[in-house]
Amino acid sequence: MDKPQIIEIDEDIADKSSDVDMAENAGKIKTNTAAAAELKGDEQKTKQSTQNKSKAKKVLKPEASIPRGQPKSNRPWKTPKQKFSKIKKTINRLTFEKKMELRNEMRYIKEKSKEIKEQRKEAAVQRHQRRVENAERRLANERRSEVVQVIKNPAKLKRMKKKQMRMIEKRDLSQVKVV
């Protein structure tokens, strides 16, 4: 009998080959059970080594630790662009409780401002009303204190000059005391 062949499998080839290829290789070499067992042990070792390599490959340095030189555009204030998936749209999102607190606070402020506006409006209306009442009272007092002279002869009116005519006013005799 020929000596069993021991096949050394490169790690690169082990990555590319499928489990079916491994089974075919094992079937050809089964002439010697010891050699087959050794081959299976080698396969397991190669699988473990490839798994360790793949795990080691996954650990990458973060981009922040890479030193950056002067940009070509000579604009150092420009920051390197990020992926859109990395950009956070809302950085400091408020919690529900804080939102409710802010809403209640805004409601309270709006109510107070409405009350203040209503008070100002009411005060303005009262001032206007008082001013009107005072003007009416003043006018009534003036009328009561007037000295009235009734013109009985209408011919006097025709003889009067313009300035004198401007001084004459008509009054209701029922409300005026004639002296």
Backbone bond lengths (Angstrom), bond angles and torsions (degrees), N, CA, C in turn:
res aa  C-N    CA-C-N  psi(-1)  N-CA   C-N-CA  omega(-1)  CA-C   N-CA-C  phi
1 M - - - 1.426 - - 1.507 110.54 -
2 D 1.311 112.63 148.34 1.458 118.65 178.61 1.523 109.73 -77.35
3 K 1.302 114.06 156.26 1.451 118.37 176.34 1.529 108.43 -71.54
4 P 1.333 116.00 140.62 1.468 117.26 178.87 1.525 110.47 -66.80
5 Q 1.296 114.08 141.24 1.461 119.44 179.82 1.527 109.24 -86.47
6 I 1.286 115.46 133.07 1.464 120.50 175.85 1.522 106.58 -103.39
7 I 1.299 114.16 120.09 1.459 119.71 -177.85 1.519 108.30 -97.88
8 E 1.314 115.46 125.31 1.453 119.78 175.17 1.529 107.79 -92.18
9 I 1.297 115.55 128.12 1.462 120.38 -176.50 1.519 107.96 -103.96
10 D 1.318 115.06 123.87 1.462 120.00 175.41 1.521 108.79 -69.83
11 E 1.323 116.03 152.91 1.466 120.11 -179.65 1.520 111.02 -66.01
12 D 1.321 117.13 -35.72 1.466 120.22 179.37 1.518 110.44 -65.43
13 I 1.326 116.15 -41.89 1.463 120.08 -179.28 1.516 109.54 -69.23
14 A 1.334 117.75 -36.62 1.461 121.21 -179.59 1.517 110.32 -63.65
15 D 1.316 117.17 -35.97 1.459 120.38 177.92 1.513 110.66 -64.87
16 K 1.335 116.56 -41.27 1.460 120.65 -173.96 1.518 112.60 -79.32
17 S 1.317 116.74 -32.51 1.471 118.97 -174.96 1.512 110.15 -76.78
18 S 1.305 115.32 152.49 1.455 120.32 -179.85 1.514 109.47 -96.41
19 D 1.309 116.17 173.93 1.465 121.28 179.22 1.521 111.44 -65.42
20 V 1.337 117.67 -28.20 1.464 121.95 179.88 1.522 109.95 -64.80
21 D 1.341 116.91 -42.62 1.464 120.94 178.75 1.521 110.50 -62.78
22 M 1.312 117.39 -38.98 1.454 121.70 179.50 1.523 109.99 -63.55
23 A 1.333 115.64 -41.44 1.467 119.47 -179.33 1.523 110.53 -65.25
24 E 1.329 118.16 -38.96 1.467 121.67 178.83 1.521 110.65 -64.09
25 N 1.334 116.59 -43.96 1.464 120.66 178.30 1.521 110.26 -61.75
26 A 1.307 116.92 -40.95 1.460 120.46 -179.21 1.523 110.40 -66.74
27 G 1.358 117.94 -36.39 1.470 121.96 179.94 1.515 111.59 -65.46
28 K 1.300 119.91 -36.49 1.462 124.07 -179.23 1.523 111.21 -70.42
29 I 1.310 116.77 -32.65 1.452 120.12 -171.93 1.529 111.71 -97.17
30 K 1.305 120.19 5.94 1.453 122.25 -175.46 1.535 113.66 -70.00
31 T 1.287 117.95 6.44 1.468 120.16 179.82 1.509 110.54 -61.62
32 N 1.270 117.40 -35.93 1.449 120.82 178.55 1.524 107.55 -117.17
33 T 1.319 117.88 119.88 1.460 121.67 -176.17 1.519 111.79 -65.12
34 A 1.275 117.24 -35.57 1.461 120.65 179.83 1.523 110.07 -65.97
35 A 1.327 115.14 -40.11 1.460 119.35 179.82 1.523 110.09 -67.24
36 A 1.339 116.20 -38.01 1.460 120.35 179.73 1.522 110.18 -64.90
37 A 1.321 116.60 -42.68 1.460 120.69 179.33 1.525 110.25 -63.18
38 E 1.328 114.90 -40.23 1.455 119.83 179.17 1.524 110.54 -64.69
39 L 1.342 115.68 -39.93 1.461 120.91 178.98 1.521 110.87 -63.46
40 K 1.331 116.97 -43.02 1.464 120.75 178.80 1.522 110.63 -63.01
41 G 1.320 116.27 -39.96 1.464 120.38 177.16 1.512 111.03 -61.53
42 D 1.361 115.42 -41.04 1.463 120.03 177.51 1.526 110.84 -63.25
43 E 1.346 115.39 -41.62 1.473 119.46 179.92 1.520 110.50 -60.62
44 Q 1.334 115.72 -43.94 1.455 119.37 -179.62 1.524 110.76 -64.16
45 K 1.321 116.32 -40.24 1.462 120.28 178.84 1.523 110.85 -63.19
46 T 1.343 115.14 -42.63 1.466 118.06 -179.32 1.517 110.61 -66.93
47 K 1.332 117.31 -38.27 1.471 120.10 177.86 1.519 110.32 -63.23
48 Q 1.340 116.37 -43.49 1.455 120.08 179.70 1.521 111.19 -64.41
49 S 1.326 116.09 -40.63 1.462 118.73 -179.35 1.528 110.82 -66.83
50 T 1.353 116.60 -38.24 1.469 118.94 178.52 1.522 110.61 -68.28
51 Q 1.340 117.29 -36.59 1.459 119.85 177.81 1.523 110.08 -65.27
52 N 1.317 116.61 -42.06 1.465 120.05 178.57 1.526 110.80 -62.89
53 K 1.337 116.17 -39.70 1.467 119.73 179.17 1.524 110.81 -65.49
54 S 1.356 116.37 -41.70 1.460 118.90 -178.88 1.521 110.35 -66.14
55 K 1.338 116.32 -36.01 1.462 118.98 176.59 1.520 110.49 -66.88
56 A 1.314 115.82 -39.40 1.459 119.64 179.98 1.523 110.75 -67.66
57 K 1.323 117.15 -32.69 1.461 120.85 -179.71 1.520 111.53 -69.76
58 K 1.334 117.48 -30.44 1.457 120.67 -175.93 1.518 112.41 -69.52
59 V 1.319 117.74 -26.82 1.457 121.08 -179.95 1.522 107.82 -77.59
60 L 1.320 115.85 109.84 1.464 121.69 -179.22 1.516 109.53 -117.93
61 K 1.296 114.95 155.37 1.456 119.57 176.28 1.523 108.77 -74.76
62 P 1.323 117.24 139.41 1.460 117.98 175.57 1.522 110.34 -68.05
63 E 1.327 115.22 153.51 1.467 120.50 -176.26 1.523 112.38 -66.09
64 A 1.333 115.76 -24.96 1.465 118.96 -177.65 1.523 111.75 -67.28
65 S 1.341 117.21 -27.85 1.463 119.68 -177.76 1.523 112.53 -80.60
66 I 1.332 117.87 -12.07 1.462 120.91 179.84 1.524 108.59 -75.33
67 P 1.341 118.32 123.70 1.468 118.93 179.08 1.523 110.30 -70.78
68 R 1.322 115.73 136.20 1.460 120.93 -178.79 1.526 108.73 -110.88
69 G 1.326 115.24 135.91 1.458 120.44 179.64 1.518 110.88 -90.47
70 Q 1.318 115.02 -163.90 1.464 121.45 178.17 1.525 108.79 -69.92
71 P 1.348 118.81 130.38 1.464 119.54 179.29 1.528 111.69 -68.56
72 K 1.339 115.38 153.19 1.471 120.44 -178.71 1.522 111.75 -63.01
73 S 1.322 115.40 -34.99 1.462 119.32 -177.27 1.523 112.18 -72.27
74 N 1.340 116.06 -7.99 1.462 122.36 -178.70 1.528 111.18 59.90
75 R 1.332 115.40 35.32 1.465 121.24 175.77 1.533 107.92 -121.71
76 P 1.334 117.22 84.54 1.472 119.62 -173.52 1.525 113.45 -68.63
77 W 1.338 118.11 -17.01 1.460 119.40 -178.68 1.524 112.15 -76.49
78 K 1.335 116.69 -15.29 1.464 119.80 -179.66 1.525 109.40 -79.59
79 T 1.309 116.15 127.59 1.465 120.48 179.77 1.517 109.45 -88.05
80 P 1.336 117.27 151.76 1.471 118.67 177.81 1.522 110.51 -66.03
81 K 1.328 115.60 141.53 1.460 120.34 -175.95 1.519 110.56 -70.70
82 Q 1.327 114.93 146.32 1.460 121.25 177.30 1.515 109.50 -103.45
83 K 1.325 115.17 161.57 1.457 119.32 172.96 1.517 107.67 -68.07
84 F 1.326 115.51 149.90 1.458 119.10 179.91 1.528 111.23 -64.31
85 S 1.328 116.55 -29.07 1.464 119.55 179.48 1.523 111.46 -70.98
86 K 1.329 117.59 -23.29 1.459 121.34 -178.66 1.524 112.16 -86.46
87 I 1.324 117.14 -20.60 1.461 120.71 -176.27 1.521 109.04 -74.74
88 K 1.330 115.87 129.88 1.461 120.52 177.02 1.517 107.95 -90.47
89 K 1.325 115.71 126.85 1.460 119.47 -178.49 1.523 110.91 -74.93
90 T 1.322 116.94 -47.71 1.457 120.53 177.85 1.516 108.03 -116.31
91 I 1.313 115.80 114.94 1.461 120.26 -175.52 1.527 109.94 -79.48
92 N 1.312 117.10 -57.87 1.466 120.85 -178.19 1.522 109.19 -106.78
93 R 1.307 115.84 82.81 1.465 120.29 178.97 1.524 108.53 -78.02
94 L 1.335 116.09 134.22 1.455 120.74 -178.59 1.523 110.38 -77.94
95 T 1.316 115.16 148.41 1.457 119.17 176.10 1.523 108.54 -78.22
96 F 1.327 115.38 165.51 1.462 120.88 -177.51 1.529 110.67 -62.11
97 E 1.338 116.20 -41.34 1.468 120.17 -178.62 1.530 110.72 -63.13
98 K 1.339 116.17 -42.53 1.468 119.31 179.94 1.521 111.01 -66.01
99 K 1.348 116.05 -38.56 1.470 119.26 177.07 1.523 110.31 -60.44
100 M 1.336 116.34 -44.93 1.459 120.30 -179.66 1.530 110.58 -64.55
101 E 1.334 117.54 -39.81 1.464 120.51 176.91 1.526 110.71 -60.57
102 L 1.329 116.61 -45.58 1.467 120.57 179.48 1.523 111.12 -62.58
103 R 1.347 116.40 -41.09 1.471 120.15 178.61 1.514 111.05 -61.81
104 N 1.340 116.16 -46.93 1.463 119.98 -179.94 1.522 110.76 -62.76
105 E 1.317 116.42 -39.82 1.464 120.78 178.57 1.531 110.66 -63.23
106 M 1.335 116.26 -43.31 1.468 120.23 178.91 1.527 110.71 -64.29
107 R 1.343 116.82 -40.51 1.471 120.19 177.13 1.521 110.38 -59.38
108 Y 1.336 115.90 -46.44 1.459 121.35 -179.30 1.530 110.45 -60.24
109 I 1.332 116.40 -44.58 1.468 121.21 -179.57 1.525 110.37 -63.50
110 K 1.349 116.59 -43.37 1.467 119.99 179.68 1.522 111.35 -63.48
111 E 1.339 116.76 -41.82 1.464 119.91 178.94 1.521 110.55 -61.86
112 K 1.328 116.51 -45.13 1.464 120.25 -179.67 1.529 111.11 -63.10
113 S 1.333 116.67 -42.45 1.468 119.47 -179.94 1.527 110.50 -66.03
114 K 1.348 117.25 -36.47 1.470 119.99 176.45 1.519 110.57 -62.97
115 E 1.346 115.74 -44.35 1.464 119.56 179.33 1.527 110.72 -60.20
116 I 1.324 116.53 -44.21 1.469 120.66 -179.53 1.526 110.37 -62.79
117 K 1.348 116.79 -43.14 1.467 120.21 178.91 1.518 111.04 -62.73
118 E 1.345 116.87 -42.03 1.466 120.33 179.14 1.521 110.85 -63.62
119 Q 1.337 117.19 -41.23 1.462 120.57 178.46 1.527 110.70 -62.34
120 R 1.326 116.91 -42.99 1.470 120.29 178.70 1.520 111.00 -62.81
121 K 1.346 115.45 -43.39 1.463 119.85 179.83 1.524 110.34 -61.85
122 E 1.329 115.35 -44.93 1.457 120.48 -179.40 1.525 110.70 -62.14
123 A 1.341 116.16 -42.73 1.464 120.29 179.13 1.529 110.51 -63.15
124 A 1.335 117.20 -40.27 1.470 120.73 179.25 1.525 110.50 -65.20
125 V 1.331 117.00 -41.33 1.473 120.65 178.88 1.528 109.81 -63.48
126 Q 1.324 117.31 -42.98 1.467 120.77 179.51 1.527 111.27 -63.96
127 R 1.348 116.61 -41.93 1.471 119.73 177.88 1.526 111.02 -61.16
128 H 1.333 116.37 -44.35 1.471 120.63 179.76 1.531 110.62 -61.89
129 Q 1.328 115.55 -44.50 1.465 120.24 -178.63 1.534 110.30 -63.76
130 R 1.316 116.45 -42.17 1.468 121.09 179.46 1.527 110.60 -63.31
131 R 1.347 116.38 -41.44 1.460 121.07 179.17 1.533 110.53 -61.34
132 V 1.328 116.26 -43.95 1.473 120.70 -179.79 1.526 110.06 -63.94
133 E 1.333 116.81 -44.48 1.471 120.36 179.57 1.527 111.21 -61.99
134 N 1.337 116.10 -42.27 1.474 119.84 178.89 1.526 111.13 -62.84
135 A 1.327 117.28 -40.89 1.476 120.52 179.40 1.526 110.09 -63.60
136 E 1.333 117.02 -42.26 1.474 120.27 179.12 1.528 110.59 -64.25
137 R 1.325 116.93 -42.84 1.462 121.39 -179.81 1.524 110.79 -63.57
138 R 1.351 115.86 -43.13 1.463 120.82 179.98 1.533 110.12 -61.26
139 L 1.325 116.45 -44.49 1.466 121.25 -179.94 1.534 110.72 -63.31
140 A 1.317 116.41 -42.29 1.472 120.16 179.17 1.526 110.60 -64.61
141 N 1.336 116.37 -40.24 1.470 119.70 178.46 1.524 111.18 -64.77
142 E 1.324 116.91 -40.70 1.470 120.33 177.76 1.523 110.35 -61.43
143 R 1.291 116.61 -43.97 1.465 120.26 -178.74 1.529 111.15 -63.48
144 R 1.334 115.36 -39.57 1.462 119.09 -179.74 1.534 111.41 -67.14
145 S 1.322 116.25 -35.02 1.465 119.58 -175.84 1.535 113.28 -88.94
146 E 1.321 118.03 0.18 1.469 120.75 -178.77 1.535 111.19 -69.53
147 V 1.312 113.31 147.48 1.461 119.80 172.17 1.516 106.21 -98.44
148 V 1.331 115.88 120.62 1.464 120.62 -172.68 1.535 109.40 -111.33
149 Q 1.322 113.19 141.27 1.460 119.54 175.87 1.522 106.52 -130.31
150 V 1.300 115.74 119.61 1.459 120.42 -176.01 1.529 108.28 -84.35
151 I 1.333 116.45 133.63 1.462 122.27 177.53 1.529 106.50 -95.32
152 K 1.357 114.49 113.00 1.459 118.74 -177.60 1.519 112.07 -93.36
153 N 1.327 116.23 -23.86 1.465 120.20 -178.36 1.529 108.83 -100.43
154 P 1.328 118.94 111.11 1.463 121.22 -179.70 1.531 113.22 -69.30
155 A 1.304 119.30 -15.71 1.455 121.81 178.89 1.524 110.59 -68.47
156 K 1.334 116.31 -28.02 1.461 120.24 177.38 1.538 110.51 -62.42
157 L 1.309 115.98 -36.51 1.467 120.57 -179.51 1.522 110.64 -63.01
158 K 1.333 115.87 -36.52 1.456 119.43 -178.21 1.524 111.17 -72.82
159 R 1.320 117.50 -27.38 1.448 121.18 -179.15 1.532 112.40 -83.33
160 M 1.308 117.54 -17.70 1.471 121.20 -176.00 1.516 111.49 -68.32
161 K 1.328 113.61 152.74 1.459 119.52 176.79 1.536 109.19 -86.40
162 K 1.325 114.50 174.23 1.476 120.06 -175.02 1.530 111.63 -62.64
163 K 1.330 118.26 -45.52 1.456 122.06 -177.19 1.523 110.76 -63.80
164 Q 1.305 115.96 -38.10 1.464 119.55 177.97 1.529 110.91 -67.56
165 M 1.320 116.04 -36.96 1.476 120.39 -179.86 1.540 110.75 -65.25
166 R 1.355 115.42 -31.85 1.471 118.69 179.58 1.530 111.47 -67.43
167 M 1.307 117.52 -27.63 1.463 121.83 -178.90 1.527 112.38 -76.80
168 I 1.312 117.08 -19.11 1.467 120.97 -176.53 1.530 109.64 -82.25
169 E 1.349 114.31 135.71 1.471 120.37 176.80 1.512 108.78 -130.12
170 K 1.321 115.28 150.41 1.459 120.03 177.49 1.525 109.29 -90.92
171 R 1.331 115.67 142.60 1.456 121.25 178.12 1.522 108.82 -136.42
172 D 1.340 114.01 158.28 1.462 120.09 174.81 1.528 106.80 -86.28
173 L 1.308 117.16 121.07 1.461 121.33 -174.32 1.531 112.38 -69.58
174 S 1.313 116.96 -20.76 1.467 118.46 -179.88 1.536 111.51 -70.36
175 Q 1.335 117.87 -27.34 1.465 121.03 -178.48 1.531 112.57 -97.40
176 V 1.340 117.96 -13.00 1.458 121.54 -174.96 1.524 109.52 -106.40
177 K 1.367 114.29 137.81 1.463 119.11 175.31 1.521 108.40 -87.08
178 V 1.291 116.00 123.31 1.456 120.48 -178.44 1.524 108.10 -94.26
179 V 1.345 116.76 133.77 1.455 121.59 -179.47 1.492 110.31 -92.33
